[in-house]
Amino acid sequence: MRVNTLTALPWELLDVQPGDTRGLPKSERDALIISAAQVDGQWVILSRYGDDAWQLDGFASNIPASKKRLDFDKVPPAFRAVMKAMFYRHLRRGRSERGQPKGATLRKCFKDALPFLRHLEMLKLDRLGAVTPLICSTYVTACKAHRRTSQSGGRPLTQEGLQGRFGAVEALHELSQYTEDRMPQHPWAGTSARSMAGLIGGVRGGKTPLMPDDVFCTLFEQAYRQVECGQQLLDLRDELAVVAVQRNRLSSRSVNNAKNRRLEALGWETGLREFTKALINLRTACYIVLASTSGCRNHELANLQSGAHHRTQDDEGTVYHWMRSRSEKTDVGPHSWMIPEAAVRTLRLMERWSKPYQALITAEIAKRRCANPHDPQIAEAHKHRHAIFVGVDPKDCNQVRTLSNTGWDSTLKKFAKDCGLNWDLSSHQFRRKFANYAAHSRFGDLRYLKEHYAHWSLDMTLGYAMDDSWGQHFDLELYDDIQAELEDIKLGVVDNWLGDAPLAGGYGRSIKQWKREPQNLLIFKDHSSMLKSIAESTAIRSNGHAWCTADDDGCVGNTLERTRCGNCNNAVIGRGHAPIYQRLYDDLKGLLHYSDIGEGGRQRVERDLNRCRDVLAQLGMDPETLIA
């Protein structure tokens, strides 16, 4: 990488640079500035057009340096010149109606374009001007027949993967019009990359898999248990830091021996290696708790810095806790996520955990500044010096940097394996699980949450106090995710209603009767549209012992008189509710033997017994076995 200093601000130079390279002499073209960084008030050029690799900016902090560049050595030799010309145009002007791209967009387009260029090379073509729709058609066929490496099971490309490749070909066609080697025709006139990939009609593909409840429960409980013991672990780390300072002139082996003795004296009996592993596991545990309780994406947690917590109080004295970070999904700037007190404690713990690593970054900056005041790595290190989810990279001179998304996925898989789980865990699954639980909370189905998370409630995720000063900084996309999960839940409930299993409750019996009339089903074009229509037009929520379709929750059947749901015209009771009514029935039978409940009490018990018996009978259970 060529490094030069600039006396003028880079955007003043960039403003006078041309939008494309047509007609430029090679010397002027190769001198064009691609990227620059400010180091202590001085601008330093990172990449010029003539470099074999371009360093880009506009990436989240969880992206490693190796994925922040365009390496033109990977391009088939015949197409390197035109690829530079096209991506310079992309960098300077973007694409039609899309605006100027970020670095991540550029790199993805570059990566997705390489297979097409290799396809052309295989066909003995050496210029884009020779590309025809027929050649593009052969590429489409090749992509759909392609099988990935044996490591991924030899599976075909996903629809999203196909769309990426085909979209890159469309980008090459558009961008090549600003070069000396134009692709003469659209690769597939009259259609689109999305359609070619089979993603037409707004179909959502590649949805993040929903983590099973038992997997999530095990992960969270193990993580939270470690977080609760985290301060004691960091106290031990502080003790070891004192040992290291006292013996700083001894060999590393002698220092480690002294640390082992100190750990043993303090009650840690498994040695320094296991202690170091426990510290790394504590970082992972903190990540799991924060990801689970905030709904943040991986890069949003990576952008967390010390001092991210703040609190507000409403007019009634209710305190809300917030976690502030930056999201790369929008250009709004900082975002705030509401978090429970358990997450606040976890955030404080990570701030303490990261302090020694932040100190190493500060020391690195000082050392680089002494060696070369214009070292661009000074600017890079500044981006990470207050981050809390950091680690040492042994492959890069033990530099401390924010952990990458890829690194997190590997770490999380190891944590899950240590928990005895056989689940392919990745960082982005926590956001969907959070949205799914929040949707269940909004749906009224709180049984799982009450059982496993008594110390905090996800209800608050739907209670953002969106006042004028805070509302504009919330992660509103998280609401969209919650709404999507809510729709999925409702569709699943309605699908069960329309199945073959019996239903009880007034509304449940009406559904079964309605379904038996063929003309009612003919008004829908297919089963899917029927489910969607019923789910959207019906108020559905869980009260624990039935599905309630009333427009409000004022009925005492939701709280005080649960057996009323058996004959309520708004209630649907399915097989999943049967154990509740069986237990209630058994308890009521026991009450009949009490002599001090009075005649009125006995009549009420008998009434509720009959209601439970009717529900169980309607669900297919033999009432004769249930007679008191």
Secondary structure, 3 states (H helix, E strand, C coil): CCCEEECCCHHHHHHHCCCCCCCCCHHHHHCCEEEEEEECCEEEEEEECCCCEEECCCCCCCCCHHHCEEEHHHCCHHHHHHHHHHHHHHHHHCECCCECCCHHHHHHHHHHHHHHHHHHHHCCCCCHHHCCHHHHHHHHHHHHHCECCHHHCCCECCHHHHHHHHHHHHHHHHHHCCCCCCCCCCCCCCCCHHHHCCCCCCCCCCCCCCCCHHHHHHHHHHHHHHHHCHHHHHHHHHHHHHHHHHCCCCCHHHHHHHHHHHHHHCCCCCHHHHHHHHHHHHHHHHHHHHHHHHCCCHHHHHCCECCCEEEEECCCCCEEEEEEEECCCCCCCEEEEEECHHHHHHHHHHHHHHHHHHHHHHHHHHHHHHHCCCCHHHHHHHCCCCECCEEEEHHHCCEEEECCHHHHHHHHHHHHHHCCCCCCCCCCHHHHHHHHHHHHHHHCCCHHHHHHCCCCCHHHHHCCCCCCCCHHHECHHHHHHHHHHHHHHHHHHHHHHCCCCCCECHHHHHHHHHHCCHHHHCCCCCHHHHHHHHHHHCCCEECCCCEECCCCCCCHHHCCCHHHHHHCCCEEECHHHHHHHHHHHHHHHHHCCCCCCHHHHHHHHHHHHHHHHHHHHHCCCCHHHHCC
